[in-house]
Amino acid sequence: MEVIRIPILKIENFLVASIQTALHDVQAMEFKDNLLQQIYETKAKGVVLDLTAIDVLDSFVGRLINDISQMSNLMGAKVVITGLQPAVAITLVELGLELPQVLTALNLEKGIAALRRATGHAVYGRG
Amino acid sequence: MAEAKVITIKSDLDIVAARMVARDTARALGFGAIDQARIATAISELARNIYLYAGEGSVTVRETSNGVRRGIEVICEDQGPGIADINLVMQDGYTSSKGMGMGLPGAKRLMDEFEIFSKVGVGTKVTCRKWTR
């Protein structure tokens, strides 16, 4: 089975990954492993996970995003998800899925800003 | 009415296929973007349950009508182990040992009608419908 790799880009101290296709499970698990490995290799302080192109997010992928965030936190990197479509946000809440580990922002730009703030706090310990 | 579409669920790829068929059918019936997402997400949960707990089964998507409105009907069937306590799995917050995919109460909320029949050792059948507004 062909697994399309989701590109992970580096900007400043952060990684940016934009998920552009409906993820199947194997792809989603591969992405998790790749992302954590990239965090380790690049010593990234944060990750933006852009979900602008995602139009269906079920509990499996939701939990995976939560897990990725928790694992990244353990490694010292914050995760922010950006670009959730209204239909996806509505469906997630109605489905009853919570993402307690995950920071969110409206778009990529605000996501980077949120990471700067979050990692600034972590490094300097002041608001 | 259009013919029913049957998707055999045998791998995680089929989960994606089932929700795409559900979404395309919903779009063709005139459901709005948010209802399309609700339907696709509910079917994703149900197809995943088949894959996780029964290993194999089928999802049937078809157009239906209640005399007043048009709608979509989705039947998810398997000959898996079945569910011993349906009331338990329909509770919010309940997760089985596999800890994922048990989105039954969530799927019920996303659809308008939801019926589940299950017998241990025989299998599980979920029928759900959503009506156009």
Interface residues (C-beta under 8 A of the other chain):
Chain A: M1 A22 H24 D25 V26 D55 V56 L57 D58 S59 F60 R63 Q85 P86 A87 V88 I90 T91 E94 L95 G96 L97
Chain B: D12 L13 I15 V16 R19 M20 R23 A33 I34 Q36 A37 R38 A40 T41 S44 E45 R48 D92 M100 G101 M102 G103 P105 G106 A107 R109 L110
